[in-house]
Amino acid sequence: MSVTHDTRIQIRSPASAAQRQAARSWPDLNNPAAWIVAIILLIMPLIANGFFLIEIFATTLMLGTIALSLMFLAGYGGMVSLMQLTIAGFAAYMVAVFGTSDNANISLGWPWWLAVPMALTLATIFGTLGGALAVRTEGIYTIMITLAIGAAFYYFTNQNWAIFNGHTGINNVATPHFWGVNWRADIPFYYVVLAVAALCYFAVDYISRAPFGLALQGVRDNPRRMAALGFNVNAHRVAAYAVASFIAGLAGVLQVWNYRQISPGSVSVGACIDILIIAIVGGITRPIGPYIGALVFVLLRTFALDFLVKIGLDGNRFRLLIGLGFLAIVFWSSDGVIGLWQRWRRSHRPQSDRPGGGRGHG
């Protein structure tokens, strides 16, 4: 049976009334916190200098988008993939190969409006093929297969000179200039990153409420029952990898435009694991979680070194603070920062608003 299964079976499947109501009320326009965050992000160029605008907020949005693709697979599909940064790096390499760079022997010199669609298409195919291998396994084996794909791609780019220019990478990748605007300038580039992140966020939020997303969550919870209902379990999982690969590819294009270069260090095994840490720290059950985790990660990565030097410790141990922060958040909440926030809200909710907290009748 095809992925787009008859939605009448979806209605009969055990979806709660709350889920159906959430599907009808998307997007939630009555959340004042969401409006406040949106306004702050829109006016950020007015209150932040170039360093904070790009190195903190734009980087947060790019890493958060890659982690969002992992969250989509893990949170809604129950599949933990460690190759999402690899897919983003593959897209970045393809932009450099098909576009323009300092290495004329490798880059084909296509305009960006041709190079980018080609890069996204190849990255989506690459991630889908990797997902087709991964869906044949479950649990730790899925993690190991996707990690192996990431490690293989890292060593291949490090040793291949004909296409990827070895450990040197490809430098001075051309960025878009059109309508008289340099879209890599700080403010235009920030708004491009913000727009892509917002589109990916709302797309994932919408898909999670659409028939495909609900079916994917059913496959996550009870694949045997979904197969008995006539759903093609593996097809849904592979389709989820295709969606996640496209999202990761978009972030990879933005990254290569941001740094104007791509090298094997950008797709190392350690960097792949960082994406998992970002997703878990923020919370892997909601689309906003990866962006929260990315902000925490970027702040620690940027300022932890200076903090350690200031207190007389070796600045090269800045990852120690990242690890301690990760352990502390996971120890107190299995759902990351979102779980901590929800626990705090429940603890400060009026007694009459809590379940079973109203006044009795006896």
N, C-alpha and C positions, 0 to 999 in steps of 0.2 A: 504493500500500500504506500502511496506517496506521502511525502512529508506534510503536505497541506491536506490533512485528513478532514473529513466532514466535521464541521464544528458542532453538529448535534450530538456527537459522541462526547465532545468536550463538556457540553452542558450536563450530560448524564454522569460524567465522571465526578469523583468526590471532591469537588471544589467548594470551599466554604462560601457562605453568603458574603463574608467580608471581602474575599477575593473578587467576587463578581461586582460588588459595589465599588471596590477600588478600580476595577477595569472601567466602570462607567464614569468615574469621577476624575479620570486622568485628563490633563495634568492637574495637580492639586494647586489651585490658585489662591487658596485661603490660608496658606502657611506664611505668616509674616516673616519668619526667619529666612525663608527662601527668597522673598523679595528683598530683604536687607542684604543678603549675600550677593544677589544679582546686581543690585545697585552699586555696592562696593566694588565688585569686579569691573563694572562698566566705567566707573570713574577712577579706577586705579591709576591710569596715566597722569591724572591730576594731582595725586597725593604721593606717588612713589617715583624715585629717580630711576635711571636706566638700569642700574645694577639690580635693584629689587624687582623691577618690572620684568626683566628677562631671566636673570639667574635664580630668582626665587619663585615668582608667580608663574611665568611662562614655563619654566622647567617643571614646576609642580603640575601644571595642567598636562604637559606632555607625558611625564612619567605616570600621572594618574590615569591618562587615557590608555596607556599600555596595560597598567594594572586593572583597568576596567574590563579589558578583553579577557584577562584571567578571571576576574570576578564573575563575568558572564558565564564562563565555562564551569567554574567551581561552584558558584552560588546557585545557579539555575540548572546546571547539568550534572553536578557532582563529579566533574572531571578536572583535576588539578594539573594544569599544563605549565611546564617550566620552559617552553620554547616561545613564549609570546614576545620576549625581547629579541629573540633570534629572528622572528618574523619581521619585527620592526626594523632590525638591522639589515635584513635582506632587502626590504623595500628601500631603505636608505642607500644601500649599495647599488640597487638598480637605477635609482635616480642619478647617481654619480656616473654609472656606466652608460646610460642612454642619454644623459644630459651633457653638460659642458663642465670641464674642470681643467686643471693644469696639465693633466696627463692626456695629451691628445692621442697617444697610442692606444688608450683604453676607451676613453669617453667617445661616444658616437656623435655628440654635438647636436642632439635633437632639442627643439624648443621645450620649455618646461611643460607646456600644455599637452605635449605628446609623451614626454618622458614620465610624467607623474601618473597618468592613467595606465601606462604600460607597467610601471613599477608596482602599482596597486594590484593590477591583475595578476602579475607573476607572484607577488607576495601572498595573495589570497589562494592561488593554486598551490603554492608551496606549503602554506599552513593547512590547507584542506587535505593534501596528500599525507602530511604528517599526522593529522587527526585521524585519517582513515586507518593508519597503522595503530594509533593509540587506542582507538575505540574497541579494538579486539582484546584489550586487557582491562583490568580494573584495579583501583586502589594504588598501592605502591608501585605496581608494574607500569601503570600509566605515567606516573611521575618519572620513573627511571627511563622510559622510552623517550619522553619529551626532553628530559635532561640530556640523554644521549644524542638526540638530534641537535640540541643547542651546542653541546661540546664538539660534535663532529663539524658543525658549521664554523665554529671558532677556529679549530685547527686547520680546516680547509682554507679559510680566508687568510690565515697567517702564513700558509705555505704556498698558496697559489699566486703567481705573479702575472699570469697572462690576463686574468679577468679582474682580480681583486687587488693587485699590486702588493701582495704579501703583507708583511708586518708594517710597512710604511703607510698603507692605506691610500685613499684618493683624497687629495687636498684641493682647496679653493674651488669647491663645487659652486656653480653659478646659481644665483637666487632670482626669483621673478622680478621683473620690472615691466609694468604695463600701466596704462592710463596715467602716465607721468609720475607714478609712485614707485619708490623703492620699498617693496613689501618686506624687505629684511630690516629696514629701519625699526628702531625699538617699538615705537607706538603702533605702526601698522602691523608689524609682526605679532605683537601681543594680541591685537584684536583678531588676527587670523587664527592664532592658537586658541583663543577664547571661543571663537565661533565653532571651530572643529570640536573642541572639548564639549561644548554645549550640545551640539548636534549628536555626538556619540552618546552623551549622557541620556538625552531624551529618547534617542533611538533604543537604547538598552531598556530604559524604563518602560517604553511603549511595548517592545517585544515581549517583555516579561508578563504583560497583561493580555497580549494577543493570543489567539489559539495556538500558534506555534510555541510561544513561550510557556503557556500552561501545559501543553503536551510535553515539552522538554522537562518541566518540573515533575510531571508525572513519571517520566522515564527515570528521572533521578531518584524518586521515592520508591517506585515499584515497577521495575522494567518488565517483569514477568506479567503483571496484570495489564500493563499497557500493550504488550505484545498480544495478549489474549483478546484485547479489545480491537485488534487489527492494526495497531500502529507499527511502523517500521522503526524499531528502536535504534539500530545503527545509523539509519538515514537521518534521523533527528540529531543524533550526536555529531555526525559528520557535518551536517548543515550548521550546527552550532559552532564548530571549528571554523567553518567558512566565514560566518559573521564575525567571530572574534579575530580572525586573521585580517579581515578588511579593516577593522578598528585599529589593530596594532600597526598595520601598514600605514594608515593615515598618520599616526604618531611618529612612525619612522621617517616619513617624508618631512615632517616638521623638524625633527631632530637634525637631519642632514642640512636643512636650510639654516637652522640655528647655529650650528658649529661650522658650517661650510666645509666639512670634511667627515670622512667615515673611515674607521680603522678597526682591526680585530679587537682592540681593547674595548670597543663599544659593545661587543657581543660576547664578552667573556662569560665564563660559567658563573663567576661571582656576581656579575651584573644581572644575569638571569635570575639568580636567587634573590637579589635585591627586590625584584618586582614581586616575588612571592611575599617577601617581608612587608612591602608597602601595602599589598592587598589585605594581609592578615591584620596588620596594625590598625588600618582604618576600619575594617569590618567587611567581611566577605559576603554579607547577605543583602546589601543594598548598593545601588550604583554610586551613591555619594561617598561610600567608604573608601574606595581607592584614592580619591582626591584628598581626603583627610589624611590618609596614610602617607601619600606623596608629600604633602605639606610638612608633616612631622619629619619625614626622612630628609627632605631637602634642607630644612632648618638645622637639623643635627649635622648633616654632612657639611654644611656651609660654615657653621659657627662653632662646632665642637672642637675643631683643631685649635682655634684661637683661645677657646675656653681652657683647654688642657694646658696650653703653653702659659696662660696667665696664672694658673695655679701651680706651675712648676713641673708639669708632667710632659712626657714626650708627645708632641702633637701628632705623630704618626699613629698613635693609638686611638684616633678619633672614632674608629669603628667599634671600639669598646663601649663607648657611650651609646652608639646605635644599638648594639647588642643588648646592653642593659635596659635601654628603653623598651626594646622589643619584648624582652623577658618580663618586664614589669607589667606592660599592658596585657600580654597574653595571660599572665598569672592571675590578674584581677578580673579579666573579662575574656571569655572565649570568642566574643564577637568584636574585639578590638575597641577602638575609641567609641564607636557607635553604641556598643554594649554598655560601656561605662556611662555614657550620656543617658541612655535609657534607664539604667539603674538609679542614677542621680535623680531623674525626673520622677520615677516611681516613689523614691524615698521622700520627696518634697511635695508629693501630691496630697491635697487635702484628704482627710480620712473618709469623708463622705463620698469622694470620687473614686476610691479604691474598690476593686471587686470585693463584695461582701462587707464593705466598710460602712454601709448605710445603717441607719437606725433600725433596729428590729421591731417586731410587732408583739413580742411576748413579754 
